Structure formats: C-alpha cells, structure tokens
Amino acid sequence: MGIPLIQQIRVGSYILKQKILGRSKYPLVLMLEPLFRCNLACAGCGKIDYPKEILNQRLSTQECIDSVEECGAPIVSIPGGEPLIHREMPEIVRELIKRKKFVYLCTNAVLMEKKLSEYKPSPYFTWSVHLDGMKEEHDKAVCQEGVFDRCVSAIKKAKSLGFRCNVNCTIFDNAHADDLKTFLNYVTDELKVDGITISPGFAYERAPDQEHFIKRSNTKNFFRNIFKSKDFKKWDFSHSGLYLDFLAGNQSYKCTPWGNPTRNIFGWQKPCYLLGEGYVKSFKELMTETEWDKYGTGNYDKCSDCMAHCGYEASAVTDVFTNPLKAVTVAIKGPKTEGAMAEEIDISKSRDPDFFHDTHVSEMMKKLNAQQKNNESNNSPIPSAGAAINPQSHLAKKQ
C-alpha cells in the first residue's frame, strides 16, 4: 500500500480537526532540510549551489525537533542535500518517531546500505529512495555511473530487514513513456517497493541543466499516456487519486504552498520547498507574513510550469474532503485519459521573476564570518546553523 492505513487514518483525523477549527491554511508535510551538502551533483538539482561554508552548516537534532513541534504537520519529509551525511540523522529520526510523526527519509542511496544498521523498521518510518528510471537513465540523471545498482541493492537489503521503502521519481522533458512504464513495472514487480512518488521536475533557476524541465502541457499529455497502461492498477503510487488526475490534466488546482512548508539552515523558507524567496525565524511568521497570493501558477512566472506534488498534493487532498464522491470515483476508475482536459490557468498576467539566491548567500556568509571572528576571539566552539539565523536562540547547539 503506497500510503499505510495508519497514516491515512491519522492524516484524515488531522485534516478533519483543522476543518472543525475553521483553519483554511495548515501544513500536511514538513519539508525538513537539515543540510544542503550532497555526495552527488545532479544536473537537474538547484539545491547544492552554495559556498562550502554554507554547505558545512547543519541543523542540530534539537532544532529539527523544535521545528517539527512548532509546525505540527503529521508527516515529516527529510530531503537535502543528502541527509545520510548528517551525523545526527539516526537520532533525529528516532526522536520524530517517538512523537508519532510519519518520517520519510529521502536519500540518493549512495550511503544507505552502509547506514541501515543505525535505523529500525517502524510503521512511522519510510526510506524514500531517489530513482529516476532504469540504470542508464538514472545514472545519467545523477551524473555518476553505478548509482542505480547501489539503489537497487540498498532497497533489496532494506526490504529484507523489514523496512518500508518507496521510490521518488522525477520526470523531465526527455523522458519516454515506454521507458517509464518499464521502470514502474520493475520497481513494483522486482523491488516490491511500498510506494511510488512521482512528480514533474521543477525548473530550479540554479540547476546546471535548464533544457529538460518539462512544460505544463507536455506533463499532462505524458501522464495520460502513462495512466492508459494496462498495468496502471498495480502501480502503488504514494499519492491521492485526485493528484494523479491533476497530472493527467483533469483538475484545475492552484497550488497550496503552505501545505508543505520548509525549514532549512536559513530558517523557514518563503514561499515553498521549491522557491527560496525570503526566510523568517518561526513557522508562525511564515504563515502570517508570506504574501501567498503573489505566488502560484497564473501569479508568478517561476511557477508557470510547476505541477510538483509538494505544491499540489495538498490541494488534491483538500479536494478529497470537499468532494468525496469525485475522489471515490477517481479512485475506482483511475484518472481520465481521453477527452477534453480541464481549463488551464491563464499565465499571461504572471509577474516577472525575482532573484534572491545571492542575497541569501551573502547574508548568511556575513553572519558566518562574524561568528568566526567572534569564536576566534573567544576561543569558543562554532554554533549551529540556527544560531546564525538567531544568535540569541536557546536552540543553538554545538555541531
């Protein structure tokens, strides 16, 4: 089952509680990004383009715990960078599981098999392995040979030890439908993964490869082709049926960026996991100070082609509760793959893009340099990344 029954029940209860309390904006998944450093340099990634001083920063265990409790989302996804590089990651995962959070540890699997002994199987814990296709396609995507084989070996080993494992697959414009169908059958039949997360690639402005991010219209036609397959019913996607229906062009959702808030070494990221256009010190500030209406498809040029699950899954889940009959129908019949698509959002009046990356970097570097000088004069240990954001924070811990 792509989404465990206990998770469906807990998340459903959580959403009902928010509805009863009259909250229109609430988080479903916290994107907890404790570091940016990675042991790969994928051409489509915009997450690692930072000076080494910033790549060396980490959120401490306590900062991660406090961020999770402050946010309150029932699910915590831990991407990066590569989280398995973080020395305290086993402790972070254990502490979040103690708090009954559903933890998805996202990894490129280069270190996964070596690190398996540091973790324990739990219904609250899932390995989420980044896998973008079969061997040749995946190794090309991550710009390193042999990574696919390491992913496969790690998944098989983890499954043999009783862990839940899913795969996280990103689709780019050069993807071929038949190749993806072969891949989906392979991870289902051979690897027997517990779920498949699939999403169109987002056009990170700092990614080295800018040529292969898939356009919105191409996304819809591509997924209609995929979902027509006779094997569709056996593929265990970790998505709501309505999100899959959205990928096939049958829903006109606007994104719900507050559904997947992001906490990283800079702070709480505005407005979403994919766009870093300002940071605040608290989750409350993120929710109250972000000008949400400035973003999203139809509002902002950077968002024009986005159909990523971190922006739209929460929209689909909300629709499940608003239109349960529609959700049940799609769950039974699957996404519509023929006929007219839903009306597309008008992007002609989208505002021009702003660029903030260099500002974030320069501000953080100033703080780190100031701390370094202060530490040298006081001969004191280097504080955590969180202390760079808020030097008075009681969360600051030695890394």
Residue pairs with C-beta under 8 A, 6 or more apart in sequence:
1 194
1 195
1 236
2 166
2 194
2 195
2 196
2 236
2 237
2 238
2 239
3 195
3 238
4 102
4 123
4 164
6 123
7 74
7 75
7 102
10 74
10 100
10 102
11 28
11 74
11 75
11 102
11 317
14 28
14 74
15 28
15 317
15 318
15 321
16 321
18 26
19 321
25 258
25 287
25 292
26 258
26 259
27 71
27 72
27 73
27 258
27 259
27 260
27 261
27 283
28 73
28 74
28 75
28 259
28 260
28 313
28 314
28 317
29 73
29 75
29 76
29 77
29 259
29 260
29 310
29 313
29 314
30 67
30 68
30 71
30 73
30 75
30 76
30 77
30 260
30 261
30 262
30 263
31 77
31 79
31 260
31 261
31 262
31 263
31 273
31 310
32 59
32 64
32 67
32 68
32 76
32 77
32 78
32 79
32 262
32 263
33 78
33 79
33 80
33 81
33 262
33 263
33 264
33 265
33 273
34 58
34 59
34 63
34 64
34 78
34 80
34 81
34 83
34 86
34 89
34 92
34 264
34 265
35 55
35 57
35 58
35 59
35 80
35 81
35 82
35 83
35 85
35 86
35 265
36 47
36 48
36 50
36 54
36 55
36 57
36 80
36 81
36 264
36 265
37 48
37 55
37 56
37 80
37 81
37 82
37 85
38 45
38 47
38 48
38 80
38 81
38 82
38 85
38 108
39 82
39 85
39 108
39 110
39 111
40 82
40 108
40 110
40 142
40 143
40 144
40 147
41 48
41 143
42 141
42 142
42 143
43 141
43 143
43 207
43 208
43 209
44 141
44 170
44 172
44 201
44 204
44 207
44 208
44 209
44 212
44 213
45 204
45 207
46 204
46 205
46 206
46 207
47 79
47 80
47 81
47 204
48 55
48 81
49 206
49 357
50 361
51 361
51 365
53 365
53 368
54 265
54 361
54 364
54 365
54 368
55 81
57 265
57 364
57 368
57 384
57 385
57 388
58 86
58 88
58 265
58 384
58 385
58 399
59 67
59 263
59 264
59 265
59 384
59 385
59 386
60 88
60 384
60 386
60 395
60 396
60 397
60 399
61 88
61 91
61 92
61 95
61 397
62 395
62 397
63 384
63 385
63 386
63 395
63 397
64 92
64 95
64 96
65 92
65 95
65 96
65 99
66 395
67 263
67 283
68 76
68 96
68 99
68 101
69 99
70 282
70 283
70 284
71 261
71 263
71 283
73 101
73 261
74 101
74 102
75 101
75 102
75 104
76 96
76 101
76 102
76 103
76 104
77 104
77 106
77 128
77 260
78 89
78 92
78 93
78 103
78 104
78 105
78 106
79 106
79 273
80 86
80 106
82 107
82 108
82 110
82 111
83 89
83 105
83 106
83 107
84 105
84 107
84 110
84 111
84 112
84 115
85 111
86 92
89 105
89 118
90 115
90 118
90 119
93 103
93 105
93 119
93 125
96 103
96 124
97 103
97 122
97 124
97 125
100 124
101 124
102 124
102 125
102 126
103 124
103 125
103 126
104 126
104 128
104 166
105 119
105 125
105 126
105 127
105 128
106 128
106 130
106 168
107 127
107 128
107 129
107 130
108 129
108 130
108 142
108 147
108 151
109 129
109 130
109 131
109 147
109 150
109 151
109 154
109 155
110 147
110 150
112 127
112 129
112 150
112 151
112 154
112 158
113 150
113 153
113 154
113 157
113 158
116 154
116 157
116 158
116 161
116 163
119 125
119 163
121 161
121 162
121 163
121 164
123 164
125 163
125 164
126 163
126 164
126 165
126 166
126 194
126 195
127 154
127 155
127 158
127 163
127 164
127 165
127 166
128 165
128 166
128 167
128 168
128 197
129 151
129 154
129 155
129 165
129 166
129 167
129 168
130 142
130 151
130 167
130 168
130 170
131 138
131 148
131 151
131 167
131 168
131 169
131 183
131 187
132 138
132 141
132 142
132 169
132 170
132 172
133 141
133 169
133 175
133 179
133 180
133 183
134 148
134 179
134 182
134 183
134 186
135 148
135 149
137 179
137 183
138 147
138 148
138 151
139 145
139 146
139 147
139 148
141 170
141 172
152 191
155 165
155 167
155 191
155 193
156 191
158 165
159 165
159 191
159 192
164 194
164 195
165 191
165 193
165 194
166 193
166 194
166 195
166 196
166 197
166 238
167 187
167 191
167 193
167 195
167 196
167 197
168 197
168 199
169 180
169 183
169 196
169 197
169 198
169 199
170 198
170 199
170 200
170 201
171 180
171 198
171 199
171 200
171 201
171 214
171 219
171 222
172 201
172 212
172 213
172 214
173 211
173 212
173 213
173 214
173 215
173 218
174 212
175 214
175 222
177 222
177 225
177 226
180 226
181 226
181 229
181 231
184 196
184 226
184 231
184 235
185 231
185 235
187 193
187 196
188 196
188 231
188 234
188 235
188 236
193 236
194 236
195 236
195 237
195 238
196 235
196 236
196 237
196 238
197 237
197 238
197 239
197 309
198 237
198 239
198 247
198 309
199 307
199 308
199 309
199 310
200 214
200 219
200 247
200 305
200 306
200 307
200 308
201 212
201 213
201 214
201 308
202 213
202 274
202 306
202 308
203 210
203 213
203 302
203 305
203 306
204 274
205 302
205 353
205 355
205 357
206 357
207 213
213 305
214 222
214 305
215 305
216 297
216 304
216 305
216 306
216 307
216 344
217 344
219 247
219 305
219 307
220 247
220 248
220 249
220 341
221 249
223 244
223 247
223 248
223 249
223 335
224 248
224 249
224 335
224 337
224 338
225 337
226 232
227 244
227 248
227 334
227 335
227 337
228 337
232 334
233 334
237 244
239 309
239 313
239 316
240 313
240 316
240 317
240 320
240 327
241 327
241 330
241 331
241 334
241 335
242 251
242 316
242 317
242 319
242 320
242 326
242 327
242 330
243 309
243 312
243 313
243 316
243 317
244 330
244 334
244 335
245 251
245 316
245 330
245 335
245 336
246 253
246 307
246 312
246 315
246 316
247 307
247 335
248 335
248 336
248 337
249 341
249 342
250 335
250 336
250 341
250 342
251 316
251 319
251 342
252 342
252 343
252 344
252 345
253 312
253 315
253 316
253 319
254 296
254 297
254 298
254 315
254 345
255 272
255 295
255 296
255 297
255 303
255 306
255 311
255 312
255 315
256 311
256 312
256 314
256 315
256 318
257 271
257 272
257 290
257 292
257 295
257 296
257 311
258 286
258 287
258 290
258 292
258 314
259 311
259 313
259 314
259 315
259 317
259 318
260 272
260 273
260 310
260 311
260 313
260 314
261 268
261 269
261 272
261 283
261 286
261 287
262 268
262 269
262 272
262 273
263 269
263 283
265 364
265 385
265 386
265 388
265 389
266 276
266 279
266 360
266 364
266 385
266 389
267 279
267 280
267 281
267 389
268 279
268 280
268 281
268 282
268 283
268 285
268 286
269 275
269 276
269 278
269 279
269 286
270 276
270 277
270 278
270 279
270 280
270 286
270 289
270 290
271 277
271 290
271 292
271 294
271 295
272 295
272 310
272 311
273 310
273 311
274 306
274 308
274 310
274 311
275 295
275 302
275 303
276 356
276 357
276 360
277 354
277 356
278 290
278 356
279 360
279 389
280 286
280 289
281 389
281 390
293 299
294 300
294 351
295 303
296 303
296 311
297 303
297 304
297 305
297 306
297 345
297 347
297 350
298 345
298 346
298 347
298 349
298 350
299 350
299 351
300 350
300 351
300 353
301 347
301 350
301 351
301 352
301 353
302 353
303 350
304 347
304 350
319 326
319 327
320 327
364 388
367 388
367 389
368 388
371 382
371 383
371 387
371 388
371 391
372 382
374 380
375 381
375 382
381 398
382 398
382 399
383 391
383 396
383 397
383 398
383 399
384 395
384 396
384 397
384 398
384 399
386 393
386 395
386 396
387 393
387 395
387 396
